[in-house]
Amino acid sequence: MFIETETTPNPSSLKFLPGQTVMPSGTREFASPEAAEISPLAQAIFDTGEVVNVFFGWDFVTVTAAPGADWGSLKSQVVTILLDHFVSEAPLFAGGSADGINVPDDSIAMVVEDREEDAEIIASINELLETRVRPAVAGDGGDIAYRGFSEGVVYLTLQGACAGCPSSTATLKQGIESLLKHYVPEVAEVRAA
C-alpha cells in the first residue's frame, strides 16, 4: 500500500490519500483529542502531540499541524499511522465500522433556523454547494457545511484544511458568495458560521 500526500492551500495542513475509501458517506472533523476519542485512527494521529485537527473525507484524511510543528517528522509519523490502520483493516470508529454510516458532527449546529417559505431558495443553495463547491473544497482537503439562511445571508462552515486557511475569507467571499449570488438572486452575502 502507498499513501500519497498533497499540499493544500493551508500551509499547516496536508492531505493524505490512502488509495481507498475513508468515509463511505459524509465527512467528519475532529478539532480536539477529546473529539477524536470515537475514532482510533483520529486518536492515534492526535497522539503524535503535534496535531490540532484531523478531517476524514471520502477518500482522504487531512491533518493540520500545530503551530511550530515540523512537517518533516510529522508527515512520516502520520503516514505510518495511516498505513497501519488501512493495512490492518481496523474500524474507523470505535465499536464498529463506518461502512455505510454518516457520523454527524454534533459540535456544529445550525446558526439560524431555516424558514419554510425559503425552502426553494435553500434547496438551490444546497444543490450548488453539493455539486459545485464541495468537490472543489474536497480537492483542497476540506469540506463545507451549510449552517442556515436568513434575510439574504447564507451561513457556512469550512472544515478540514479549509478551516483556518489564510485564503478561507477569499474562498467564502470571492468564490462561494459570487457563485451563489449569480445563481440564487436572493443571496446577498455569505458569512462564516
ChimeraX attribute file (.defattr): number of C-alpha atoms within 10 A of each C-alpha:
attribute: neighborCount
match mode: 1-to-1
recipient: residues
	/A:1	9
	/A:2	10
	/A:3	16
	/A:4	12
	/A:5	16
	/A:6	13
	/A:7	15
	/A:8	18
	/A:9	15
	/A:10	19
	/A:11	12
	/A:12	23
	/A:13	29
	/A:14	23
	/A:15	26
	/A:16	22
	/A:17	22
	/A:18	19
	/A:19	13
	/A:20	13
	/A:21	15
	/A:22	19
	/A:23	21
	/A:24	15
	/A:25	15
	/A:26	14
	/A:27	25
	/A:28	20
	/A:29	24
	/A:30	24
	/A:31	18
	/A:32	15
	/A:33	19
	/A:34	10
	/A:35	16
	/A:36	21
	/A:37	16
	/A:38	15
	/A:39	18
	/A:40	17
	/A:41	24
	/A:42	26
	/A:43	18
	/A:44	18
	/A:45	25
	/A:46	25
	/A:47	12
	/A:48	12
	/A:49	13
	/A:50	18
	/A:51	22
	/A:52	18
	/A:53	26
	/A:54	28
	/A:55	22
	/A:56	26
	/A:57	24
	/A:58	16
	/A:59	17
	/A:60	25
	/A:61	27
	/A:62	28
	/A:63	29
	/A:64	26
	/A:65	22
	/A:66	15
	/A:67	10
	/A:68	8
	/A:69	14
	/A:70	12
	/A:71	17
	/A:72	8
	/A:73	9
	/A:74	18
	/A:75	16
	/A:76	11
	/A:77	15
	/A:78	22
	/A:79	19
	/A:80	13
	/A:81	16
	/A:82	22
	/A:83	16
	/A:84	13
	/A:85	16
	/A:86	19
	/A:87	9
	/A:88	9
	/A:89	10
	/A:90	14
	/A:91	16
	/A:92	20
	/A:93	17
	/A:94	13
	/A:95	10
	/A:96	10
	/A:97	12
	/A:98	17
	/A:99	14
	/A:100	10
	/A:101	11
	/A:102	13
	/A:103	14
	/A:104	11
	/A:105	12
	/A:106	6
	/A:107	9
	/A:108	11
	/A:109	12
	/A:110	15
	/A:111	17
	/A:112	13
	/A:113	11
	/A:114	14
	/A:115	11
	/A:116	8
	/A:117	8
	/A:118	13
	/A:119	12
	/A:120	10
	/A:121	16
	/A:122	22
	/A:123	11
	/A:124	14
	/A:125	21
	/A:126	16
	/A:127	12
	/A:128	17
	/A:129	21
	/A:130	15
	/A:131	10
	/A:132	13
	/A:133	18
	/A:134	16
	/A:135	15
	/A:136	15
	/A:137	19
	/A:138	22
	/A:139	14
	/A:140	21
	/A:141	30
	/A:142	27
	/A:143	26
	/A:144	21
	/A:145	18
	/A:146	20
	/A:147	19
	/A:148	18
	/A:149	25
	/A:150	15
	/A:151	10
	/A:152	15
	/A:153	15
	/A:154	24
	/A:155	19
	/A:156	21
	/A:157	18
	/A:158	20
	/A:159	25
	/A:160	32
	/A:161	30
	/A:162	26
	/A:163	20
	/A:164	15
	/A:165	19
	/A:166	13
	/A:167	12
	/A:168	18
	/A:169	16
	/A:170	12
	/A:171	16
	/A:172	19
	/A:173	15
	/A:174	12
	/A:175	13
	/A:176	20
	/A:177	19
	/A:178	17
	/A:179	18
	/A:180	22
	/A:181	16
	/A:182	11
	/A:183	12
	/A:184	16
	/A:185	10
	/A:186	17
	/A:187	22
	/A:188	14
	/A:189	18
	/A:190	20
	/A:191	15
	/A:192	16
	/A:193	17
